[in-house]
Amino acid sequence: MVKKAIIIGATSGIGRALALKMARQGYVLGMTGRREALLSSLQQSISSDTYTCVMDITKPYDAAEKLEQLIDNMEGVDTVIINSGTGHCDPEFPLRGELDTVDVNVTGFTAIANAAYRYFAKQGHGHIAATSSIMALRGGPCPAYNASKAYMSNYLEGLYCRAHKTGVNITVTDIRPGFVDTQMAKGDGIFWLASVEKAALQILCAVEQKKRVVYITKRWRLIAILMQVIPFRAFVRLMLGKSVKRN
């Protein structure tokens, strides 16, 4: 049986690496992104059947409609992987950066997750996977990023609960990466930094095993346990270090 999957946000980083790996595993892929040139370049790198769609998830109704069209073009899918995401941690802390993060990680994500769920509910089965973050577990110095990732994790849990309550066969996977070598991971000497290839391999394994929650890479589960049990003040001192004194 041919496996069909859509990757939302496939043009760079984890999404691109995941698309290349899934294509080699024989998946028929639908791939979306904002930049048509990067989508075309990715499609040319894959010899198996692929479908592309230029999509901006900050336009939620348009994005949901385009997802439905892509599914129709592919004559159905089994899995939708939502990999689009953004984050800002500007020292000046502008409102625009916070709102941009919410537009992508909350509003855009919700549009795609809702459309995918409704399609799979009608079909009777399916799998929704999405890339949140280990940062979903606590707050941090980039407030909108951590909060938006917490929203994603909670929404995914809600989809699982909804599917369970209604008896529909929909699998939900919450992918929680630590630090992965993408444009969003900035700085030198980043703790436990994983390559996008390693992250993509572990994500694909988790999706195929239909895991409910997975940490990427696996050892980040240890940090997740610590983050969940440590008192807030201790968390701030341990994870964030000393505050900067300003005159």
C-alpha positions as CSV (number, residue, x, y, z in Angstrom):
1,M,0.0,0.0,0.0
2,V,1.4,3.4,-1.0
3,K,1.8,5.8,1.9
4,K,0.8,9.4,1.3
5,A,1.8,12.3,3.6
6,I,1.7,16.1,3.5
7,I,4.5,18.2,5.1
8,I,3.5,21.7,6.0
9,G,6.6,23.8,5.9
10,A,8.9,21.6,3.8
11,T,11.2,24.1,2.2
12,S,14.0,24.3,4.8
13,G,15.5,22.8,8.0
14,I,13.7,19.8,9.5
15,G,10.9,19.9,7.0
16,R,13.2,19.6,4.0
17,A,15.3,16.9,5.6
18,L,12.1,15.0,6.5
19,A,10.8,15.3,3.0
20,L,14.0,13.9,1.5
21,K,14.0,11.0,4.0
22,M,10.3,10.1,3.5
23,A,10.7,10.2,-0.3
24,R,13.5,7.7,0.0
25,Q,11.2,5.5,2.1
26,G,8.6,5.4,-0.7
27,Y,6.1,8.0,0.4
28,V,4.1,10.0,-2.0
29,L,4.5,13.5,-0.7
30,G,2.6,16.8,-0.7
31,M,4.9,19.6,0.3
32,T,4.0,23.2,1.2
33,G,5.9,26.4,1.9
34,R,5.8,30.2,1.3
35,R,8.7,30.3,-1.2
36,E,7.9,28.8,-4.6
37,A,11.5,28.7,-5.7
38,L,12.5,26.6,-2.7
39,L,9.6,24.3,-3.2
40,S,10.6,23.8,-6.9
41,S,14.2,23.1,-5.8
42,L,13.0,20.5,-3.3
43,Q,10.7,18.8,-5.8
44,Q,13.6,18.6,-8.3
45,S,15.7,16.8,-5.6
46,I,13.1,14.0,-5.3
47,S,12.6,11.3,-7.9
48,S,9.3,9.9,-6.5
49,D,5.8,11.3,-6.9
50,T,5.4,14.7,-5.3
51,Y,2.9,17.5,-5.1
52,T,3.6,21.1,-4.1
53,C,1.5,24.0,-2.9
54,V,2.6,27.5,-2.1
55,M,1.0,28.3,1.2
56,D,1.2,31.0,3.8
57,I,-0.3,29.8,7.0
58,T,-0.6,33.3,8.4
59,K,-3.6,33.5,6.1
60,P,-5.5,30.8,7.9
61,Y,-8.7,30.4,5.8
62,D,-6.7,30.4,2.6
63,A,-4.2,27.9,4.0
64,A,-7.0,25.6,5.1
65,E,-8.6,25.8,1.7
66,K,-5.3,25.1,0.0
67,L,-4.7,22.1,2.2
68,E,-8.1,20.6,1.1
69,Q,-7.2,21.3,-2.5
70,L,-3.8,19.6,-2.1
71,I,-5.5,16.5,-0.5
72,D,-7.9,16.4,-3.5
73,N,-5.0,16.6,-5.9
74,M,-3.2,13.7,-4.1
75,E,-6.5,11.7,-4.1
76,G,-6.3,11.4,-0.3
77,V,-3.6,11.3,2.3
78,D,-2.9,9.2,5.5
79,T,-0.6,11.7,7.4
80,V,-0.3,15.5,7.8
81,I,2.9,16.7,9.4
82,I,2.7,20.4,10.5
83,N,6.3,21.6,10.6
84,S,5.8,25.4,10.0
85,G,7.0,27.5,12.9
86,T,8.7,30.7,13.9
87,G,10.1,32.5,16.9
88,H,11.6,35.8,17.8
89,C,13.8,36.8,20.7
90,D,14.9,40.3,19.8
91,P,16.6,42.1,22.7
92,E,14.3,45.1,22.0
93,F,11.2,42.9,22.5
94,P,9.0,44.5,19.7
95,L,5.3,43.7,19.7
96,R,5.5,42.8,16.0
97,G,7.8,39.9,16.7
98,E,5.4,38.5,19.4
99,L,2.4,38.9,17.1
100,D,4.2,37.3,14.1
101,T,5.0,34.3,16.3
102,V,1.3,34.0,17.4
103,D,0.2,34.3,13.7
104,V,2.3,31.3,12.7
105,N,2.5,29.1,15.7
106,V,-1.1,29.6,17.0
107,T,-3.4,30.9,14.3
108,G,-1.8,29.2,11.3
109,F,-1.2,25.9,13.1
110,T,-4.8,25.8,14.3
111,A,-6.1,26.3,10.8
112,I,-4.1,23.4,9.4
113,A,-4.7,21.1,12.4
114,N,-8.4,21.8,12.3
115,A,-8.6,21.2,8.6
116,A,-6.6,18.0,8.8
117,Y,-8.7,16.7,11.7
118,R,-12.0,17.3,9.9
119,Y,-10.7,15.6,6.8
120,F,-9.5,12.5,8.7
121,A,-12.7,12.4,10.8
122,K,-14.7,12.2,7.5
123,Q,-12.3,9.7,6.1
124,G,-12.5,7.6,9.2
125,H,-8.7,7.4,9.9
126,G,-5.5,9.4,9.7
127,H,-2.5,10.8,11.5
128,I,-1.7,14.3,12.6
129,A,1.8,15.1,13.7
130,A,3.2,18.5,14.6
131,T,6.5,20.0,15.7
132,S,6.0,21.9,18.9
133,S,9.1,22.1,21.2
134,I,10.5,21.1,24.5
135,M,10.1,24.8,25.3
136,A,6.3,24.1,25.5
137,L,6.9,22.8,29.0
138,R,7.8,26.1,30.7
139,G,8.0,29.8,30.1
140,G,11.2,31.5,29.0
141,P,12.8,34.8,27.9
142,C,11.1,34.5,24.5
143,P,7.5,34.6,25.9
144,A,5.4,34.2,22.7
145,Y,7.6,31.4,21.4
146,N,7.3,29.2,24.6
147,A,3.6,30.1,25.0
148,S,2.7,29.3,21.4
149,K,4.5,26.0,21.6
150,A,2.6,25.2,24.8
151,Y,-0.6,26.0,22.9
152,M,0.4,23.6,20.1
153,S,1.0,20.8,22.6
154,N,-2.3,21.4,24.4
155,Y,-4.2,21.6,21.1
156,L,-2.7,18.3,19.9
157,E,-3.7,16.7,23.2
158,G,-7.2,18.1,22.7
159,L,-7.4,16.6,19.2
160,Y,-6.4,13.2,20.7
161,C,-9.1,13.6,23.4
162,R,-11.7,14.6,20.8
163,A,-10.9,11.6,18.6
164,H,-11.0,9.3,21.6
165,K,-14.4,10.7,22.7
166,T,-16.0,10.4,19.2
167,G,-14.4,7.0,18.5
168,V,-12.7,8.1,15.3
169,N,-9.3,6.4,14.4
170,I,-7.0,9.5,14.3
171,T,-3.5,9.2,15.7
172,V,-1.9,12.4,17.1
173,T,1.8,12.9,17.6
174,D,3.4,15.8,19.4
175,I,7.0,16.2,18.3
176,R,9.1,18.1,20.9
177,P,12.6,18.9,19.6
178,G,15.3,20.3,21.8
179,F,18.0,22.2,19.8
180,V,18.3,21.3,16.1
181,D,20.8,22.9,13.7
182,T,18.5,25.2,11.8
183,Q,18.3,29.0,11.3
184,M,16.3,29.2,14.6
185,A,19.1,27.8,16.6
186,K,21.5,30.7,17.0
187,G,24.7,31.0,19.0
188,D,27.9,29.1,19.7
189,G,28.2,26.0,21.8
190,I,24.5,25.2,21.8
191,F,23.7,22.4,24.2
192,W,23.0,19.0,22.6
193,L,22.6,20.4,19.1
194,A,21.4,17.8,16.7
195,S,21.7,17.8,12.9
196,V,18.6,18.1,10.9
197,E,19.2,14.7,9.4
198,K,19.3,13.0,12.8
199,A,16.2,14.9,13.9
200,A,14.3,14.0,10.7
201,L,15.2,10.3,11.1
202,Q,13.9,10.2,14.7
203,I,10.8,12.1,13.7
204,L,10.0,9.7,10.9
205,C,10.5,6.7,13.2
206,A,8.2,8.3,15.8
207,V,5.5,9.0,13.2
208,E,5.7,5.4,11.8
209,Q,5.5,4.0,15.3
210,K,2.5,6.3,16.0
211,K,4.0,7.7,19.1
212,R,1.9,10.1,21.1
213,V,4.7,12.3,22.3
214,V,8.4,12.2,21.2
215,Y,11.4,14.2,22.2
216,I,14.0,15.0,19.5
217,T,16.7,13.8,20.1
218,K,15.6,11.1,22.6
219,R,17.9,12.3,25.4
220,W,15.9,15.5,25.7
221,R,13.3,13.5,27.6
222,L,15.6,13.7,30.6
223,I,15.6,17.5,30.4
224,A,11.8,17.4,30.0
225,I,11.4,15.4,33.2
226,L,13.6,17.9,35.0
227,M,11.7,20.9,33.6
228,Q,8.4,19.5,34.7
229,V,9.4,18.7,38.3
230,I,11.8,21.5,39.3
231,P,10.3,24.4,41.3
232,F,9.9,27.7,39.4
233,R,12.6,29.6,41.2
234,A,15.1,26.8,40.8
235,F,14.2,26.4,37.1
236,V,14.9,30.1,36.5
237,R,18.3,29.9,38.2
238,L,19.3,26.6,36.6
239,M,18.0,27.2,33.1
240,L,18.3,30.9,32.7
241,G,21.3,31.8,34.9
242,K,21.8,35.0,36.8
243,S,19.8,38.1,35.8
244,V,21.6,41.0,34.2
245,K,21.9,44.0,36.5
246,R,21.0,47.3,34.9
247,N,21.8,50.7,36.3
